[in-house]
Amino acid sequence: MGSLVQLSGDLPGWIGAATGAASLYLGLRDRQQQQALDWAQTLEELAGLPPDQLRHVIEDNPVIAQMVDLAWEEAARTASEEKRRLLAKVVVAAIRGDADAEVDALPFLLRAVMALDPGHVMLLVLLATPERAAWQSEDDPPEPGTEWEELRRRWAGPADLLHPALAALEREGLIDGKRGVGGGVGWWALRPFGRRFFDFLERSGEGESFS
């Protein structure tokens, strides 16, 4: 788990020497511990297994154990309940063996969830559900996508955060910018991994939460 969650009740000497710093440290550590415990409870509820059986499933599968370890650490850090729930749903899908052909993809989905904030996921949902087809040249077949003007209109966050959010999705291999009229990026579309991510949101019932 994260460094603050792993530490025992003893404060490091350099923090203990300052009362204000010690209070800040303890508050942050307690918050992370509570967030980690909340995530574990969510995981248990979604898995629908008795604690002992859930433990055996995790212990007997190294891949699932690694996913639990990664998700637990990230859940301890994030203040977002939505993100903690989504982390739990990816792990539960691995525990249940949902869609056997796609189980190998779940660690990749988990790492994408870890790297993204709810605002990024919300943007992915916008890109996956364009109001109309993106601009096409006469030589290109129709292809779904979201134009820049539509995206700016539907984006609920501050305008200056849209470009960093798009960059985060591109960095995780979820979307791809396409050239439009004038040679600049005119629209964005989901890459195959982005479509897989969105399909998981839909199957897990999280699509509506981020729309």
CORHU-V700261 format. One record per pair of residues at least 6 apart in sequence whose C-alpha atoms are under 7 Angstrom apart, sorted by sequence separation. I is the first residue (numbers start at 1). J is the second residue. D is the distance in Angstrom with one decimal. If there is no record, write none. Layout:
i: (I/I)
j: (J/J)
d: (D/D)
//
This chain:
i: (15/16/58/59/97/136/169/170/179/180/201/15/58/178/179/180/177/178/179/75/94/134/178/133/134/177/178/133/134/177/94/133/134/176/177/133/134/175/176/175/176/130/175/176/71/90/130/174/175/174/127/127/174/175/90/173/174/68/87/5/67/4/87/5/5/64/64/83/36/39/82/148/36/147/148/35/36/67/74/147/35/146/147/145/146/33/42/145/146/32/145/32/39/43/47/120/135/144/42/46/39/43/120/134/112/127/127/128/127/1/1/2/1/125/125/125/109/122/121/122)
j: (21/22/64/65/103/142/175/176/185/186/207/22/65/185/186/187/185/186/187/84/103/143/187/143/144/187/188/144/145/188/106/145/146/188/189/146/147/188/189/189/190/145/190/191/87/106/146/190/191/191/145/146/193/194/110/193/194/91/110/29/91/29/113/32/33/94/95/118/72/75/118/186/75/186/187/75/76/107/114/187/76/187/188/187/188/76/85/188/189/76/189/77/84/88/92/165/180/189/88/92/88/92/169/187/172/188/189/190/190/69/72/73/73/198/210/211/197/210/210/211)
d: (5.8/5.5/5.7/6.2/6.4/6.5/5.9/6.2/4.5/4.2/4.9/5.4/5.1/5.3/5.3/6.8/5.8/6.1/7.0/5.3/6.2/7.0/5.4/6.6/6.0/6.0/5.8/5.0/4.9/4.5/6.7/5.8/5.6/5.7/6.7/7.0/5.6/6.7/5.6/5.6/6.3/6.2/4.3/6.2/6.0/6.6/5.2/5.9/4.9/5.4/6.7/5.7/5.5/6.0/6.2/6.7/3.9/6.6/6.6/5.9/6.5/5.3/6.7/6.3/5.7/6.6/6.8/6.4/6.1/6.3/7.0/5.9/5.5/5.9/5.5/6.3/4.3/6.6/6.4/4.2/5.0/5.3/6.7/6.2/5.4/6.3/6.9/5.5/6.5/4.6/4.5/6.0/5.9/5.1/5.6/5.7/6.7/6.7/6.7/6.8/6.9/6.8/6.9/6.4/6.4/7.0/6.4/6.5/7.0/6.9/6.5/5.3/4.4/6.9/6.7/6.2/6.6/4.7/6.7/6.1)
//
